[in-house]
């Protein structure tokens, strides 16, 4: 459904400057102006407080809808004001002072609408850039400039609203089918330098999309930076805890980045492979990262230990005790992964597959992935996602590559919705819904 402002309400609100100008020119009495002012003010209040009076949508995106309606209302008000000003100057011959009254009332009304629209967009839109947010806060009072800024922000917000509304309608239409209700629950395993639930959701909007479609979700929540062996022990305990708690017997594991190595190692611990129905790895460096090895060998030891010690101490302060930056990164090197693959073949009786993506250019992602993309290219002719090249991602019974359909590409962070960015022609949430729905169809 399209977002459209209420024309009657907008016309009533836009009439306020004209009423002020007519009163200033002595063409209407004070009592008439007072009545018009009350009617117009009521219209303004309705627009500012409840702009979606005639446009209802899902509660979670209603505030965003309100902001988009106000942006459209501002444009319509400007059109009304221009037409009214021409009418007042040409037909009614309004002179300088009433004209100034008209312009001041126009300025105040537009600023008010921009403030109410801007606050909604800044608070509720996930797709506005930092620059757009700063501009909305700093130039809202500058005539003409503010119109261009709010229009740009409105376009971004409208695309987001349209995208999210389509997703909600899709999920509602298939809700009763529970296409993600697999036989065994889903265990999401994060990669290096993050935790699943401490301060920031590693998986972005993906878990909510899976749950809406019937999935039962758990998190690995192993150390953010530790050896594969240490993380594997934590994951084995988590798997046993889940199977005992739910009585399900097994879990389906979806692991991103280093998490794929962690779960492969965990699967080789006594009794754990029997509790795993499937392993799906996402952009995991199964063959390691050659650039990581080179950097570890070339960075002066003093600098390396300075970085590692500060990282580990920082994580300790936030309750992530036992972090080991150097061991975690070392386990991602090509030589270590070569030994790892010899030691940990594909576990028998477990359905294993892998997925990957790649960027098409450095600007496909922000820092540090844009910089890392260029470094990875120096050591591999295979496309990469900003950290891992495609050849290193291949593992298991099958491999699927998410091919970018635009010039942007799909980065390592995009594959876990790290930045909550809506990517043209690639919906990461739907990609995971498809992955889990396929597990359900296969009986897992």
BELWO-V835660 format. One record per residue. RES is the residue in three letters. PHI is phi in whole degrees, -180 to 180 (NA if undefined). NEAR is the number of other ideal C-beta (glycine too) atoms within 12 Angstrom. D_FIRST is the distance of its C-alpha to the first C-alpha in Angstrom with 1 decimal. Layout:
BEGIN
res->[RES,RES]
phi->[PHI,PHI]
near->[NEAR,NEAR]
d_first->[D_FIRST,D_FIRST]
END
This chain:
BEGIN
res->[UNK,UNK,UNK,UNK,UNK,UNK,UNK,UNK,UNK,UNK,UNK,UNK,UNK,UNK,UNK,UNK,UNK,UNK,UNK,UNK,UNK,UNK,UNK,UNK,UNK,UNK,UNK,UNK,UNK,UNK,UNK,UNK,UNK,UNK,UNK,UNK,UNK,UNK,UNK,UNK,UNK,UNK,UNK,UNK,UNK,UNK,UNK,UNK,UNK,UNK,UNK,UNK,UNK,UNK,UNK,UNK,UNK,UNK,UNK,UNK,UNK,UNK,UNK,UNK,UNK,UNK,UNK,UNK,UNK,UNK,UNK,UNK,UNK,UNK,UNK,UNK,UNK,UNK,UNK,UNK,UNK,UNK,UNK,UNK,UNK,UNK,UNK,UNK,UNK,UNK,UNK,UNK,UNK,UNK,UNK,UNK,UNK,UNK,UNK,UNK,UNK,UNK,UNK,UNK,UNK,UNK,UNK,UNK,UNK,UNK,UNK,UNK,UNK,UNK,UNK,UNK,UNK,UNK,UNK,UNK,UNK,UNK,UNK,UNK,UNK,UNK,UNK,UNK,UNK,UNK,UNK,UNK,UNK,UNK,UNK,UNK,UNK,UNK,UNK,UNK,UNK,UNK,UNK,UNK,UNK,UNK,UNK,UNK,UNK,UNK,UNK,UNK,UNK,UNK,UNK,UNK,UNK,UNK,UNK,UNK,UNK,UNK,UNK,UNK,UNK,UNK,UNK,UNK,UNK,UNK,UNK,UNK,UNK,UNK,UNK,UNK,UNK,UNK,UNK,UNK,UNK,UNK,UNK,UNK,UNK,UNK,UNK,UNK,UNK,UNK,UNK,UNK,UNK,UNK,UNK,UNK,UNK,UNK,UNK,UNK,UNK,UNK,UNK,UNK,UNK,UNK,UNK,UNK,UNK,UNK,UNK,UNK,UNK,UNK,UNK,UNK,UNK,UNK,UNK,UNK,UNK,UNK,UNK,UNK,UNK,UNK,UNK,UNK,UNK,UNK,UNK,UNK,UNK,UNK,UNK,UNK,UNK,UNK,UNK,UNK,UNK,UNK,UNK,UNK,UNK,UNK,UNK,UNK,UNK,UNK,UNK,UNK,UNK,UNK,UNK,UNK,UNK,UNK,UNK,UNK,UNK,UNK,UNK,UNK,UNK,UNK,UNK,UNK,UNK,UNK,UNK,UNK,UNK,UNK,UNK,UNK,UNK,UNK,UNK,UNK,UNK,UNK,UNK,UNK,UNK,UNK,UNK,UNK,UNK,UNK,UNK,UNK,UNK,UNK,UNK,UNK,UNK,UNK,UNK,UNK,UNK,UNK,UNK,UNK,UNK,UNK,UNK,UNK,UNK,UNK,UNK,UNK,UNK,UNK,UNK,UNK,UNK,UNK,UNK,UNK,UNK,UNK,UNK,UNK,UNK,UNK,UNK,UNK,UNK,UNK,UNK,UNK,UNK,UNK,UNK,UNK,UNK,UNK,UNK,UNK,UNK,UNK,UNK,UNK,UNK,UNK,UNK,UNK,UNK,UNK,UNK,UNK,UNK,UNK,UNK,UNK,UNK,UNK,UNK,UNK,UNK,UNK,UNK,UNK,UNK,UNK,UNK,UNK,UNK,UNK,UNK,UNK,UNK,UNK,UNK,UNK,UNK,UNK,UNK,UNK,UNK,UNK,UNK,UNK,UNK,UNK,UNK,UNK,UNK,UNK,UNK,UNK,UNK,UNK,UNK,UNK,UNK,UNK,UNK,UNK,UNK,UNK,UNK,UNK,UNK,UNK,UNK,UNK,UNK,UNK,UNK,UNK,UNK,UNK,UNK,UNK,UNK,UNK,UNK,UNK,UNK,UNK,UNK,UNK,UNK,UNK,UNK,UNK,UNK,UNK,UNK,UNK,UNK,UNK,UNK,UNK,UNK,UNK,UNK,UNK,UNK,UNK,UNK,UNK]
phi->[NA,-78,-93,-135,-76,-78,-64,-60,-65,-64,-63,-65,-66,-70,-77,-60,-61,-65,-63,-63,-66,-65,-67,-64,-87,77,-86,-134,-77,-64,-67,-64,-62,-62,-63,-62,-64,-64,-63,-66,-63,-62,-64,-63,-62,-62,-63,-73,-89,-139,-65,-94,-54,-110,-140,-99,-149,-62,-55,-69,-117,-62,-60,-66,-60,-60,-63,-65,-63,-64,-62,-65,-64,-60,-61,-67,-62,-61,-62,-59,-66,-62,-63,-67,-64,-62,-63,-64,-79,-90,-94,-90,55,-63,-89,-59,-63,-59,-65,-66,-58,-59,-65,-66,-66,-61,-59,-63,-65,-65,-60,-60,-66,-65,-62,-66,-70,-62,-61,-62,-67,-64,-79,-111,-88,-95,-102,-63,-77,-62,-62,-63,-65,-64,-64,-61,-81,-107,-118,-61,-95,-92,-56,72,-58,-63,-67,-67,-67,-68,-67,-64,-63,-64,-62,-62,-66,-66,-61,-63,-60,-61,-64,-69,-65,-64,-64,-63,-63,-65,-64,-67,-67,-109,-55,-68,-78,44,-66,-107,-81,-76,-62,-115,-65,-98,-110,-92,-116,-78,-97,-76,74,-140,-123,-70,-129,-85,74,-151,-74,-58,-96,57,-92,-67,-56,-62,-65,-68,-64,-58,-102,102,-74,-106,-112,-132,-123,-68,53,-75,-57,-72,-144,-159,-66,-58,-63,-65,-66,-62,-63,-64,-68,-63,-67,-65,-62,-63,-64,-67,-65,-71,-67,-95,71,-79,87,-143,-134,-98,-103,-119,-124,-110,56,-59,-56,-65,-72,-58,-75,-63,-67,-62,-64,-91,-76,-53,80,-82,-60,-69,-103,-118,-83,-152,-127,-118,-104,-120,52,-89,-82,-62,-100,81,-123,-64,-65,-64,-66,-63,-65,-63,-81,-96,-68,-52,-57,-63,-68,-60,-71,-63,-63,-64,-64,-68,-63,-63,-66,-62,-65,-61,-65,-94,90,-95,-71,89,-66,-139,-55,-66,-66,-63,-71,-59,-71,-99,-73,-62,-66,-68,-70,-63,-68,-61,-65,-69,-81,-131,-70,-61,-65,-71,79,-117,-74,-123,-154,-139,-132,-152,-151,-154,-91,-100,-163,-58,-75,-68,-148,-88,-68,-95,-65,-64,-72,-64,-55,-69,-66,-61,-62,-68,-113,-152,-87,-78,-57,-137,-99,105,-143,-127,-86,-60,-62,-74,-81,-72,-169,87,-72,-154,-137,-125,-105,-79,-82,-64,-98,-130,-72,-73,89,-129,-89,-58,-72,-60,-72,-123,58,-60,-102,53,-99,-80,-99,-59,65,-150,-107,-64,-64,-69,-62,-71,-59,-65,-61,-73,-62,-66,-61,-62,-62,-86,91,-99]
near->[19,14,34,21,38,26,20,20,35,34,25,30,43,38,37,40,39,41,36,38,36,30,28,27,25,17,22,22,14,16,11,17,29,16,17,28,26,18,22,32,25,21,34,34,22,28,42,31,19,24,38,33,23,22,27,17,26,23,13,19,32,25,29,42,41,40,41,44,43,48,43,35,45,42,30,30,44,32,22,32,36,22,20,32,27,17,19,30,21,11,13,22,14,29,17,14,16,29,26,19,28,36,27,21,36,36,27,25,38,42,27,29,46,43,24,34,44,42,26,35,43,32,19,28,37,26,31,34,23,14,15,27,26,16,28,38,23,16,24,31,22,18,20,16,19,31,32,23,34,45,28,25,42,40,25,32,42,34,25,34,40,24,30,34,27,22,28,28,17,22,31,16,14,21,17,12,18,20,28,38,28,36,25,35,39,45,51,46,50,43,44,43,32,36,31,33,21,20,13,19,24,36,42,31,34,39,32,24,34,40,26,32,35,26,36,27,35,31,34,42,29,44,42,40,37,36,29,48,28,27,41,38,26,35,45,35,22,36,43,26,21,33,26,14,15,21,11,25,20,33,47,46,52,51,53,49,48,51,51,52,51,49,52,43,38,40,42,29,28,13,16,34,31,21,37,43,34,40,49,47,42,48,50,51,51,43,33,38,44,31,32,36,24,19,25,30,17,13,19,12,14,10,14,21,17,16,22,25,19,16,28,28,17,19,28,19,13,17,16,29,17,21,33,27,32,28,26,38,36,32,43,40,31,31,21,33,34,20,18,32,26,10,18,32,18,24,27,13,16,32,29,36,32,41,40,45,43,37,40,24,21,23,18,33,34,23,15,18,33,27,19,30,34,23,25,38,25,17,27,29,12,22,30,41,46,40,47,52,38,36,28,41,41,27,38,31,19,21,24,24,25,34,18,27,15,16,14,25,36,42,43,46,39,40,50,41,35,33,28,26,32,31,35,18,18,27,28,38,38,30,34,40,36,25,41,41,27,25,36,29,16,20,14,32]
d_first->[0.0,3.8,6.6,9.3,12.7,14.6,16.9,19.7,19.9,19.9,22.5,24.6,24.6,25.4,28.3,30.3,31.9,32.8,34.4,36.4,37.6,38.7,40.5,42.2,43.4,44.8,42.6,41.3,43.3,42.7,41.8,39.1,37.8,37.8,35.7,33.2,33.2,32.5,29.5,28.1,28.8,27.0,23.9,24.3,24.8,21.7,19.6,21.5,21.7,18.5,16.0,13.0,15.0,12.3,9.3,10.3,9.5,12.3,15.5,16.3,13.5,13.3,16.0,14.3,11.2,14.0,15.6,12.9,12.5,16.3,16.5,14.6,16.8,19.8,19.3,18.9,22.0,24.0,23.4,24.6,27.5,28.7,28.7,30.5,33.0,33.9,34.3,36.5,38.7,39.2,39.5,40.5,42.4,41.5,44.0,43.9,43.8,41.0,39.1,39.5,38.3,35.2,34.6,35.4,32.9,30.2,31.1,31.0,27.7,26.0,27.7,26.7,23.0,23.4,25.3,22.7,19.9,22.2,23.5,20.1,19.2,22.8,22.9,19.6,18.7,20.6,20.0,21.6,25.0,28.2,28.8,25.5,26.3,29.8,28.9,26.6,29.5,32.2,31.1,28.8,31.7,32.6,31.4,29.4,29.6,27.3,24.6,24.7,24.6,21.7,19.7,20.7,19.8,16.4,15.6,16.8,14.9,11.5,12.3,13.4,10.5,8.2,11.4,12.1,8.9,9.5,13.1,12.8,11.1,13.8,16.5,15.7,15.9,19.3,20.6,23.3,24.6,25.5,25.8,27.4,30.0,33.0,36.5,37.6,35.8,34.4,36.5,34.9,37.7,37.2,39.0,41.6,41.4,38.7,38.5,35.8,35.4,37.7,35.8,33.0,31.0,32.2,29.4,26.4,23.3,24.8,26.7,23.7,21.8,24.9,25.6,22.2,23.2,26.7,28.9,31.8,32.3,35.5,36.6,39.8,40.3,43.5,45.1,43.1,46.1,49.0,50.7,49.1,51.9,51.2,47.5,48.3,50.4,47.7,45.2,47.8,48.2,44.5,44.3,47.2,45.8,42.5,44.3,46.7,44.1,41.8,44.5,42.3,45.1,43.0,40.0,37.7,37.9,35.3,37.0,36.1,38.7,42.1,40.8,41.3,45.0,45.3,44.1,46.3,49.2,48.4,48.3,51.9,53.1,55.0,53.0,49.6,48.6,49.1,46.4,43.8,42.0,40.1,39.9,36.9,37.5,35.0,36.4,39.8,42.9,45.0,47.5,47.4,46.8,49.8,48.8,49.0,52.6,53.6,52.1,53.9,57.1,56.9,55.7,58.8,59.4,59.6,56.2,54.7,56.3,55.2,51.5,51.9,53.9,51.5,48.5,50.3,51.5,48.0,46.6,49.6,48.7,45.2,46.8,46.4,50.2,51.9,49.7,51.5,49.8,52.5,52.7,48.9,48.7,51.9,50.4,47.8,50.4,51.1,54.7,53.8,50.9,53.4,55.7,52.8,51.7,55.4,55.6,52.2,51.4,48.5,49.1,50.2,48.2,45.0,42.1,41.5,39.0,37.6,34.6,34.5,32.6,33.8,33.2,33.7,35.0,36.0,32.9,30.7,31.4,32.9,36.4,38.3,36.7,36.8,40.5,41.2,39.5,42.3,45.0,43.9,44.1,47.7,48.7,46.5,45.6,42.7,39.2,38.4,35.5,37.3,39.8,40.4,41.0,39.6,43.1,43.6,40.5,41.7,43.1,43.3,42.9,39.9,38.0,34.5,33.5,29.9,30.0,28.0,25.8,25.8,28.7,28.0,29.3,29.0,31.5,33.5,31.4,28.1,29.2,29.2,26.2,28.9,27.0,23.5,22.2,19.2,21.0,19.6,20.0,21.6,20.1,23.3,21.9,21.1,24.5,26.3,24.4,25.8,29.2,29.5,28.2,30.9,33.5,32.6,32.9,36.3,37.5,37.5]
END
